[in-house]
């Protein structure tokens, strides 16, 4: 971990891949990009079998709200599945500076506590920067379409009292 990045900004990832991601990675002999492509392929095959109307919409009308949401979730789920191998739990110093600026801009200048909705929260990477900038955990709600990203956020920060939900902005 770079000395200039506080451990408070850590967003811990699981120590290992879940069983499904590990099996895909083994199937392609350790190539993460191929494993991610397999993840997408298997997920699309599932949709084709279990939700044929949605699957057809993915091909013919991807701007349809449910099709777009499925594509977004599929994309980010495939990224999240392999994050324990592809991402660091600690941001770079440059990323930490940008995240600190975002957190400070998002919070009231007078120091009062306000509820914050983090749309597209991903793995919860912004949360520790908001917390360090003075926001209480109970004032934070992070939402994301990707169930796997929400799972990573809960893994990293779920015990803090912050809320992470699989949801869309339209639902809020």
C-alpha positions as CSV (number, residue, x, y, z in Angstrom):
1,X,0.0,0.0,0.0
2,X,1.4,3.4,-0.9
3,X,2.4,5.4,2.2
4,X,0.5,8.4,1.0
5,X,-2.9,6.6,1.0
6,X,-4.5,6.2,4.4
7,X,-5.6,2.7,5.3
8,X,-9.0,4.3,6.1
9,X,-9.6,4.4,2.4
10,X,-9.3,0.6,2.0
11,X,-12.3,-1.2,0.4
12,X,-11.5,-4.8,1.2
13,X,-12.2,-7.4,-1.4
14,X,-12.9,-11.1,-0.6
15,X,-9.7,-13.0,-0.3
16,X,-10.7,-15.4,-3.1
17,X,-13.1,-15.8,-6.0
18,X,-16.5,-17.4,-5.4
19,X,-16.9,-20.9,-6.6
20,X,-18.5,-20.0,-9.9
21,X,-15.9,-17.5,-10.9
22,X,-13.1,-19.8,-9.7
23,X,-14.5,-22.7,-11.9
24,X,-14.7,-20.4,-14.9
25,X,-11.1,-19.2,-14.4
26,X,-10.0,-22.8,-14.1
27,X,-11.9,-23.7,-17.3
28,X,-9.9,-21.1,-19.3
29,X,-6.6,-21.9,-17.6
30,X,-6.3,-18.7,-15.6
31,X,-7.1,-16.2,-18.3
32,X,-9.3,-13.6,-16.5
33,X,-10.5,-11.9,-19.7
34,X,-11.6,-15.3,-21.2
35,X,-13.2,-16.2,-17.8
36,X,-15.1,-12.9,-17.9
37,X,-16.3,-13.6,-21.4
38,X,-17.4,-17.1,-20.4
39,X,-19.3,-15.5,-17.4
40,X,-21.1,-13.3,-19.9
41,X,-21.8,-16.2,-22.3
42,X,-23.2,-18.4,-19.5
43,X,-25.3,-15.6,-18.2
44,X,-26.7,-14.9,-21.6
45,X,-27.5,-18.6,-22.1
46,X,-29.3,-18.6,-18.8
47,X,-31.4,-15.5,-19.8
48,X,-32.2,-17.2,-23.2
49,X,-33.5,-20.3,-21.4
50,X,-35.2,-18.7,-18.4
51,X,-36.3,-15.2,-19.7
52,X,-36.6,-15.6,-23.5
53,X,-38.5,-12.3,-23.9
54,X,-35.8,-10.3,-22.1
55,X,-33.1,-12.2,-24.0
56,X,-34.8,-11.2,-27.3
57,X,-35.1,-7.6,-26.2
58,X,-31.3,-7.6,-25.5
59,X,-30.8,-8.3,-29.2
60,X,-33.6,-6.2,-30.7
61,X,-34.3,-3.3,-28.3
62,X,-31.4,-2.8,-25.9
63,X,-32.7,0.6,-25.0
64,X,-35.8,-0.9,-23.5
65,X,-35.6,-0.2,-19.7
66,X,-35.4,-3.8,-18.6
67,X,-33.1,-4.8,-21.3
68,X,-30.7,-1.9,-20.6
69,X,-30.8,-2.7,-16.9
70,X,-30.0,-6.4,-17.7
71,X,-27.0,-5.4,-19.9
72,X,-25.7,-3.0,-17.2
73,X,-26.0,-5.7,-14.5
74,X,-24.5,-8.4,-16.7
75,X,-21.5,-6.1,-17.6
76,X,-20.8,-5.1,-14.0
77,X,-21.5,-8.6,-12.5
78,X,-18.8,-9.9,-14.9
79,X,-16.3,-7.3,-13.7
80,X,-17.2,-7.8,-10.0
81,X,-16.9,-11.6,-10.2
82,X,-13.1,-11.3,-10.9
83,X,-12.3,-8.1,-8.8
84,X,-10.4,-10.1,-6.1
85,X,-7.9,-10.9,-8.9
86,X,-7.9,-7.7,-10.9
87,X,-8.3,-4.9,-8.5
88,X,-6.5,-3.5,-5.4
89,X,-8.4,-2.9,-2.2
90,X,-6.5,0.4,-1.8
91,X,-6.8,3.2,-4.4
92,X,-3.8,4.9,-5.9
93,X,-2.7,8.2,-4.4
94,X,-4.2,10.0,-7.5
95,X,-7.5,8.2,-7.2
96,X,-7.6,8.9,-3.5
97,X,-7.2,12.6,-4.2
98,X,-10.0,12.6,-6.7
99,X,-12.3,10.5,-4.4
100,X,-11.6,12.9,-1.5
101,X,-12.6,15.9,-3.7
102,X,-15.8,14.1,-4.7
103,X,-16.6,13.3,-1.1
104,X,-16.0,16.8,0.1
105,X,-18.1,18.3,-2.7
106,X,-21.0,15.9,-2.0
107,X,-21.3,16.8,1.6
108,X,-22.9,20.0,3.0
109,X,-20.2,22.7,3.5
110,X,-21.7,23.7,6.9
111,X,-20.8,20.2,8.3
112,X,-24.4,19.2,8.9
113,X,-25.2,15.5,8.2
114,X,-27.3,14.9,5.1
115,X,-28.5,11.7,3.5
116,X,-26.5,10.8,0.5
117,X,-27.6,8.5,-2.4
118,X,-24.6,7.0,-4.2
119,X,-26.1,5.9,-7.6
120,X,-23.9,3.3,-9.2
121,X,-22.0,2.7,-5.9
122,X,-20.1,-0.3,-7.3
123,X,-18.1,-2.0,-4.6
124,X,-18.5,1.0,-2.3
125,X,-15.2,2.7,-3.1
126,X,-16.6,6.2,-2.4
127,X,-18.0,5.3,1.1
128,X,-14.7,5.5,3.1
129,X,-13.9,8.9,1.6
130,X,-17.4,10.2,2.6
131,X,-17.0,8.7,6.1
132,X,-13.6,10.2,6.6
133,X,-15.0,13.6,5.4
134,X,-17.5,13.5,8.3
135,X,-20.6,11.7,6.9
136,X,-22.3,9.2,9.3
137,X,-22.8,5.7,8.1
138,X,-26.5,5.8,8.6
139,X,-26.7,8.8,6.2
140,X,-25.3,6.8,3.3
141,X,-27.3,4.7,0.8
142,X,-25.4,3.1,-2.1
143,X,-27.4,1.6,-5.0
144,X,-26.2,-0.4,-8.0
145,X,-27.8,-2.6,-10.6
146,X,-25.1,-5.2,-10.2
147,X,-25.9,-7.7,-7.4
148,X,-22.3,-8.8,-7.4
149,X,-21.0,-5.2,-6.9
150,X,-23.5,-4.7,-4.1
151,X,-22.2,-7.9,-2.6
152,X,-18.6,-6.6,-2.7
153,X,-19.7,-3.3,-1.1
154,X,-21.5,-5.2,1.7
155,X,-18.4,-7.3,2.2
156,X,-16.2,-4.2,2.5
157,X,-18.5,-1.9,4.4
158,X,-21.6,-3.7,5.5
159,X,-20.8,-3.7,9.2
160,X,-20.3,0.1,9.1
161,X,-24.0,0.8,9.2
162,X,-24.0,2.1,5.6
163,X,-26.8,0.7,3.4
164,X,-26.0,-1.0,0.0
165,X,-28.9,-2.1,-2.2
166,X,-29.4,-3.8,-5.5
167,X,-31.6,-1.1,-7.1
168,X,-31.9,1.5,-9.8
169,X,-32.2,5.2,-9.6
170,X,-35.7,4.9,-11.0
171,X,-36.6,2.8,-7.9
172,X,-35.6,5.6,-5.5
